[in-house]
């Protein structure tokens, strides 16, 4: 009997433990069902709040899709435009180099014309002085001889232009003075 009694007590304890486990499982399931219900409600609220945002994003994506399709050709056109600007700048650089070389040539021509003009002016001055009866200017005063002699650096003299009308008038005046001097000499003889 003792073994039956121990077996009966163990069976009662097992039944009580099984009942207690069933009650705990039932309470846990109820609590889990309540938590799942709350979680489902929260998830629905989040989905309801996110739906307008997703709809707006979808609309924005629909609006951006044609623009996105245009970006690639626009980038290609921009690349072509930048290439053309580079070519144009290269051409402008070439033109500026040509202008620089033409300016240098014009400067050389101007120097040559200046030298010719100074020679002509000094020649006319020599003729005028001979017509007046003055002595010819000495060779050291002529510009051709001054250029061959090294001189100390001085301040740059501004460019002097010859007005040939003034030279002609002074030559005519000198010729008139010489002619009247000749007439006066003839009258004396």
ChimeraX attribute file (.defattr): number of C-alpha atoms within 10 A of each C-alpha:
attribute: neighborCount
match mode: 1-to-1
recipient: residues
	/A:1	6
	/A:2	7
	/A:3	8
	/A:4	9
	/A:5	10
	/A:6	11
	/A:7	12
	/A:8	12
	/A:9	12
	/A:10	12
	/A:11	12
	/A:12	12
	/A:13	12
	/A:14	12
	/A:15	12
	/A:16	12
	/A:17	12
	/A:18	12
	/A:19	12
	/A:20	12
	/A:21	12
	/A:22	12
	/A:23	12
	/A:24	12
	/A:25	12
	/A:26	12
	/A:27	12
	/A:28	12
	/A:29	12
	/A:30	12
	/A:31	12
	/A:32	12
	/A:33	12
	/A:34	12
	/A:35	12
	/A:36	12
	/A:37	12
	/A:38	12
	/A:39	12
	/A:40	12
	/A:41	12
	/A:42	12
	/A:43	12
	/A:44	12
	/A:45	12
	/A:46	11
	/A:47	13
	/A:48	11
	/A:49	11
	/A:50	12
	/A:51	12
	/A:52	11
	/A:53	12
	/A:54	12
	/A:55	11
	/A:56	12
	/A:57	12
	/A:58	12
	/A:59	12
	/A:60	11
	/A:61	13
	/A:62	11
	/A:63	11
	/A:64	12
	/A:65	12
	/A:66	10
	/A:67	11
	/A:68	12
	/A:69	10
	/A:70	11
	/A:71	12
	/A:72	11
	/A:73	11
	/A:74	12
	/A:75	11
	/A:76	11
	/A:77	12
	/A:78	12
	/A:79	12
	/A:80	12
	/A:81	12
	/A:82	12
	/A:83	12
	/A:84	12
	/A:85	12
	/A:86	12
	/A:87	12
	/A:88	12
	/A:89	12
	/A:90	12
	/A:91	12
	/A:92	12
	/A:93	12
	/A:94	12
	/A:95	12
	/A:96	12
	/A:97	12
	/A:98	12
	/A:99	12
	/A:100	12
	/A:101	12
	/A:102	12
	/A:103	12
	/A:104	12
	/A:105	12
	/A:106	12
	/A:107	12
	/A:108	12
	/A:109	12
	/A:110	12
	/A:111	12
	/A:112	12
	/A:113	12
	/A:114	16
	/A:115	14
	/A:116	12
	/A:117	15
	/A:118	18
	/A:119	15
	/A:120	13
	/A:121	16
	/A:122	17
	/A:123	14
	/A:124	15
	/A:125	17
	/A:126	18
	/A:127	17
	/A:128	20
	/A:129	16
	/A:130	14
	/A:131	17
	/A:132	15
	/A:133	10
	/A:134	11
	/A:135	10
	/A:136	13
	/A:137	15
	/A:138	8
	/A:139	10
	/A:140	10
	/A:141	10
	/A:142	15
	/A:143	13
	/A:144	14
	/A:145	10
	/A:146	12
	/A:147	9
	/A:148	8
	/A:149	9
	/A:150	7
	/A:151	8
	/A:152	6
	/A:153	6
	/A:154	6
	/A:155	6
	/A:156	6
	/A:157	6
	/A:158	6
	/A:159	7
	/A:160	8
	/A:161	9
	/A:162	13
	/A:163	9
	/A:164	11
	/A:165	9
	/A:166	10
	/A:167	15
	/A:168	12
	/A:169	11
	/A:170	14
	/A:171	19
	/A:172	13
	/A:173	13
	/A:174	18
	/A:175	15
	/A:176	12
	/A:177	14
	/A:178	15
	/A:179	13
	/A:180	12
	/A:181	13
	/A:182	12
	/A:183	11
	/A:184	11
	/A:185	10
	/A:186	9
	/A:187	8
	/A:188	7
	/A:189	5
